[in-house]
Amino acid sequence: MSMTEPAPQLPVKSSPKAIRRRELLASIGGLALAGIAGCGYSVRPPYNNEIRTVYVPIFRSLTFRRDLNLMLTEAVAKEIEKRTPYKVVGTPDGADSSLTGEVTFADKNLVVENPQNLPRQLSADLVVNARWTDNRNPSGNPKDVGTVTLRETVTFSPEFGDTSMSAYQKACQKMAEQIASMMEQPW
């Protein structure tokens, strides 16, 4: 072997750990390329960025359940603040949008009786009409998105200490989650 000739290279065996690492990096790179290529996914926020504030007046009640509309209005305002980028304001002046609603039906029904004919399980039903209106229309007329009717049913058991009021609180919370989810933009 002469001094100018390079030394022969021996084949390098990769360890199983190095092979797994290369495969992992290749799969991550493939996922990144698929994301860039556009598989129908988006990283944009699912909310309208032009709207910043929402006015939520106290929901009307067409039922005889006392303070159910107040409970629902409070739950909706908290859920909007928690889940969306919108700020709930106390007056309609200057609000970008308004969310109005009315409780049209609230009732509890017997589901199961115990052997002594006492209620074992009941259901609390709540039906609400909600309307989200865009107030930023330059012509002065608010753009009405339309009225949506939502329904929520919660079951509860008086034998375990549940009350109809606690059931309606659960129903209002679930209804508020539905209403806040409605504020997302469609795909």
N, C-alpha and C positions, 0 to 999 in steps of 0.2 A: 504494500500500500504506500503510495507516495504522499508527500506532505501536502500537495495541492488538491488531492482528491478528498471530497467530504466523506465523513464516516457514514456507514450505512445506518439507516434508521430502522429500529426494531418496531414492529407493529405494537401500538398501545392498546391495551384492553381497557375498556371503560367498566367501571364498577356498576353494579345494578342501581345504586343510588344516583350516580351521574346520569344514567340512561333515563331513569324516572324523572329526574329534574329537567332534562332536555325535552322529554315528552310533555311534561306539564307546561313548560314555557311555550312550546309549539301550540298546545291547545289554547292557552291564554291568548297567544297572538292570533290564532284563528277566530276566537270569540271577538277580539277587538276589531278584526277586519270585518266580521259579520255585522257588528254594531255600526261601524262606519258605513258599510255598504247600504244599510237601511233595511231592516227586516220588519218594518212597521212599528217599531218602538220609537218613543220620543222622550227626550229629557226636558222638554219644556214643562212649566207648571200647568196643571190642569185647570187653572182658574183664569178668568179674564183680567189681565194686568191693567186695563184701563179703568176698572172699577176699584175704588179704594175704600169707600164707606157705604154702610148699609144702615138704613133706618128701620127699626123693628118696633112698630107700635104694638100695644097690647092686643092680643088676638081676641076676636069677638067670640062669644059663646052662645050657641043656640040650644044649650042643654040646661038641665036643672042641677048639674053637679057644680057645687060651689067652688070657686077659685081654681078650677081646672085650667081655665084659659091663662090665668096669671102664672101658674106652675109651668105650663107649656111655653109661654113667652120667655120666661127666665131661662129655661133649658135651651131654647133655640138660640138666644143671644149668647149664652156661654159656649155653646157648641160652635157657633160661627166664629167667635173669637179664638177658640182652641184649634179648630181644624182648617180654617181658611185664612188667607192673608188679609181679609177684609176687617175693617174696624167698625164696630157697632156704635152709632151715634144716637143721641137722645132727642134730636129734633130733625124734622124733614128738610129744614133749610140747608141747602148746600150738600145734602147727601147725594151720592152718585146713584144709589138705587134704594128701593123700598121693598121690604118683605112683609106682606100682610097675610093674615090667615083668620080662619074661623073654625071653631070646634063645632061640627055639625051633629055628631053622635057620640055619646058616652053612656055605656051601659055595662052592667055585670050580669052574668048568666051562670046558672048552676050547671056544672059539668058532671060531678059525681056526688052522690049522697052516701052517708054512712048508714049502718043498720038502724039507727035511731032517727032516720030521716033528717039529719042535720047535714049542712053542707060540708063535704070533704074537700072538694076542689071546685073552684069557680074560675071564670074567665072575665077579664076586664077588657072591653072593646073601646077603641078610640078612633074616630074618623075626623080628619081635618082637611079643609080646602086651603091650599097655600098658593100665593101669587107673588112672584118676584118681578118687580118693575124697574126698568132702566130709566132713571130721571134725567140723563144727560142729553136727551134729544134736543138739538138746536132749535127746532121749530116750537118748542115749548110744551109739546104733547109728550107725556111719558110713553116709552115703548113698552107695551105690555107683552110679556113672554107667554102668558096664559095661566090658567088656573089648573093646579094638579090636585087630585084627591088622593090622600094617603090613608092607609088603615093599619092599625097596630093592635094586636091581641096578646095579652099577657095572662098566663094562668097563675093562680095563687091558692094556697091552702090555709084556711083559718086554723086548722088543727095544729099547724106548725108555727102559729103566731103571726102569719101574714094578715094584713088588713087590706081593705079595698083602697085605702089611700096610698099604701106602699105600692100596691099593684099599679095604680094610676101614675105614680111617680116613675116607675119603671117604664110604663107605656109612653109617658111624656119624654123620657130620656131617649128611648129608641126612636120615637117620632122625630125628635130634634136631630138625631144622627141622620135620619133619612132626608130631612129638609136641608141640612148642611151638605149632604152628598149631592143633592140636586143642583147645588150651585157650581159644581164642576162643569167644565165645558165638555161637549160630546167629542168623541174621538173623531 
